[in-house]
Amino acid sequence: MDNKKSIIDKFIDESSKEIIPNDLPVIATRAKLVIFPNSILPMLIGRKKSIKALEESLEKYNNLLFFVSQKDIELEEPTIDDLYKVGTVGRIVQIAKLPDGEYKILVEGLKRAEIKKVLEDKEMFRFEIKTIERKYKTTKILEALVRKVKTLFEKYINLTKKFPQEAIMVLEDTNDPEVISDLIASVLPLELEEKQELLEELHPKKRLELELEILTREIELLEIEEVLESKVKEKIEKGQKEYYLREKLKAIQEELSGEADDELKDIREKIEELELPEYVKDKAVHELGRLEKMSPYSPEASVVRTYLDWIINLPWNEKTEDRLNIKEAEEILNKNHYGLKEPKERILEFLAVRKLSDKPKSPILCFVGAPGVGKTSLGKSVAEALGRKFGRISLGGMRDEAEIRGHRRTYVGAMPGRIIQLMKKLKVKNPVIVLDEIDKMGISYQGDPAAALLEVLDPEQNNSFVDHYLEIPFDLSEVIFITTSNVLHTIPDALRDRMEIIEIPGYTDAEKYYIAKDYIISKLLNEHGLNKKQIKINKQALLKIISEYTREAGVRSLERVLAKLMRKVALKIAEGEEKVIVKVNNIKDFLGTPPYFRPSKLEAPEIGVATGMAWTAYGGEILQVETLITSGKGKIILTGKLGDVMKESAQISLTLSKAIIEEKDKTLLDKFEKCDFHIHVPEGAVPKDGPSAGVTITSSVISAILKKPINNEIAMTGEITLKGKVLPVGGIKEKLLSAYRSGIKEVIIPKDNERDLEKIPEEILSKIKINTVRNIKEVLRIALMEE
C-alpha cells in the first residue's frame, strides 16, 4: 500500500501535469452549478454558445474548457458582465448526445483560473485566462482542520442518507487539504454565492474553516429534523398520513414557540413604556390580545403584527421645540430667499403668536405662483426658521383617495395613507409638510383625493384625523401644512376655503439680478467646482442675461442659463485659463444668440392692432389683438384658438363698437352691414381664454373702423360690458411684470384694480405710467393716436 498511489493521488498527479492554454472556450454554468478543482461532476449542455464552446474544445483544445458561473441563473443569454471573474478549468471525461439535441458530459475540475481578457463573445465565449493557486505550509492547525472537517462530513453523510459510502472512502484515501476542501465544497447543498465564495478562496485553510461552519450548521439542522421526526413517529400509527403531518407541524411550533413568546413580550413592553394616549393604548392592548390567541404562522397574525408595528412607531407625543427667536428666524428666511415679503411676514407673525400663546392653531398656507418662484423651497426655509423637521408630498396626478386616507386592513397589502407614512418617517408630530401641486389632483372611480384632504387641512378637524388603516384618531393639529399651486381656479372651493392664500406672482429684473448674484451663482459655483477667483460676471452682463436670455416669472430658466454659462467657464478653466471674465460683448460666445433679443411690443403704431396683457399659469405675457375689415356681409370671424369666454368678449366688443361709431360718426355704420370683421390673436397654437381681453378687442375694432393707429407703447387689460363699463380683472401684478419685461411704457387698467397697485414693486411703478379707467371712452381717448 505504501508504494501504491490512490485513485485521488493519481488524479492529482495527472491534473498537475495538464498543460493549460492561456485562452479557452467558456461554458457559463447556471442552476447553482459550480465546478470545483479536484472534483468530477456531470452536467447538461444545451445553449447554442455552450454547444459551440464544447465543439471547439473537442476539436482544438484537447477537451479542455473554462467553466464559470453566471450571477443570475434566470438569464438565457448572459453577457461578460453577468459572469463571475473566477472559474475552473475542466476536462471533458465523457460525452453523450441526447435525443433532444443536448449533450450530457462528465467534467473533471483541474485548476482555478480568472478571466483576463474577452477574446470572443458572439457565437461563443472565449477568454484569455490565468490559472491561480496559492502556496501554503502544512501546519498542525491545518492538519487538525482537515481531520475535523472529514469527521463532520462523515457525520453529515450518515444523517442525510443521500450519499453513498464510497464518498467517505474517497476522503479516507487522502489528507491533502486542497483535495478535501474542494471535494466537500462540490457536494454541499449551498447557494450559488456561497459556492462561489469557496471557489474564490485560494487558501485551503480558509476554505476548510468556512466548510466547518457550514457543516456544523447543516448537522445541527439535520439533528433537529431527526428529533422532530422521532417525536412525531411516537404519536402516530402506521398509515395515518394526515394525522402524522398535523402532529409534525405541532412539534415544529412547540420548538419555535419560545421565539414567538419573546416577540409578543417585547411588543407588550413597548406598549407599556411608550406614553401613548389612552385610546391608542387600549387599541394596542386589544390587538395584542388577539395576536396572542392566534397561530404565529397564520396570515391574520402577520396583519395584526404589522398593525401593532405602525401604532408603536408613530410619533403620538414626540415633537421638536420651535425656535421662537424672531430675529434669528428672520435672518434664516432672508438668507435663503430674496424678496417674498408677504410670506416671510406671515411666518414671523405665526412665530410671534406662538411665543405669546400656549395653544396657537397651526396655519394652512397656500403659496400660489408661477413655476420657479420658490414655493417649495420657501417651505423648506419655513421648517429651518422654526427648527422643525421637513417633509414633502407631491399631489400632482393623484387620483386615489386611499393615498390620503389609507386602505382598510381587510385589503391584501393594505397600508396607511401618505400623510401617516410621512409622520412615521419624520418621527415627530409637529413637522412642516409641503403638499406640492395641490391644483393638479384628479378624480377617478377610486375617489376624490381633494375631498379627503378637507379633513387634513381643516384646523377644526385635523386634531382627530382618522386614517382608514389605523382606525383611530391621529392629531395633525400641530403640523404646519404648506400647499403649493400654480393656479387657484382648479382647487375646489371647499378646499380653498380652508387655506390661507399667499400669492407669489413673480420677480422683476432687479429682483432676479439680486437672486442670481446672492443665491444662484454661489450655488452653481459649488456644483461646478469653481470659485469666485476663477470667474467674474459683470453687472451689465448679468442684466443682459436676465433680459435677453430668459423671459419668465420665476428663476428656473435663469438658473439653467447660468448653469450653461458655468459649464462653458469650467471648460475654459480646465483647458488652462486662470480667470474668465463674462462681459456684455462676449456673452454670445458662451450662450449663443439671445432668444428674446427682440422686444415683444410692436415696433411702431399700427391701425387695428392693440396690445393686451394676459395672465397665464406661468406668469404674465403680452399679446397683440389684430382686426382687419374686408368687404362682406357683417360677419365676425374669430381666429387664434380662442376660448368661449374670449369669443363672447369679441361679440360684445363688436356690438359696443357699433354703438360707439353710431354716436361718433353715423356715416361709418354701413361697414357693419357691408364688411366682415376678422379678429385674430397671434400664436394660434396656444389656447387663450378669459374676459380681460374685452378692452383690447374693442380698441382694436374701433381703431380699424376709424383708421386711427393705437399707441404701440400702451398695453391694456379689462373686462368690458355692453354699456362700455370697464370691470376689474385678476393677475394685475403678473400682467404689469410682463409689460415691464417687454418694454411697455404705459398701461391701462380698470379703476377698480387701483388697490392692486400697492403690491407692485416701486421699480415697475417708476418706469411705467399707470392709467386707471372706468369706461371704454377713457380707454380710446388714451390709446388712439391722431394721424
Secondary structure, DSSP 8 states (H G I E B T S, - for coil): --SS--HHHHHHHHHHH----SEEEEEEE-TT----TT-EEEEEE-SHHHHHHHHHHHHHSTTEEEEEEBS-TT-SS--GGGB-SEEEEEEEEEEEE-TTS-EEEEEEEEEEEEEEEEEE-SSSEEEEEEE--------HHHHHHHHHHHHHHHHHHHHH--S-THHHHHHHT---HHHHHHHHHHHS---HHHHHHHHH---HHHHHHHHHHHHHHHHHHHHHHHHHHHHHHHH--TT-HHHHHHHHHHHHHHHHHHHHHHHHHHHHHHHHHS---HHHHHHHHHHHHHHHHS-TTSHHHHHHHHHHHHHHHS-SS--------HHHHHHHHHHH-SS-HHHHHHHHHHHHHHHH-SS----EEEEEE-TTSSHHHHHHHHHHHHT--EEEEE-TT---THHHH---TTSTT----HHHHHHHHHT-SS-EEEEE-GGG---BTTB-HHHHHHHHT-TTTGGGEE-TTT-SEE--TT-EEEEEES-STTS-HHHHTTSEEEEE----HHHHHHHIIIIIHHHHHHHTT--TTTEEE-HHHHHHHHHHS---SSSHHHHHHHHHHHHHHHHHHHTT-S-EEE-GGGHHHHH-S-TT-S-SS-SS-EETEEEEEEEETTEEEEEEEEEEEEESSS-EEEESSB-HHHHHHHHHHHHHHHHHHHHH-GGGTTHHHHEEEEEE-S-TTS-B--GGGHHHHHHHHHHHHHT-EE-TTEEE--EE-TT-BEE--S-HHHHHHHHHHTT--EEEEEGGGGGGGGGS-HHHHTTSEEEEESBHHHHHHHHB---
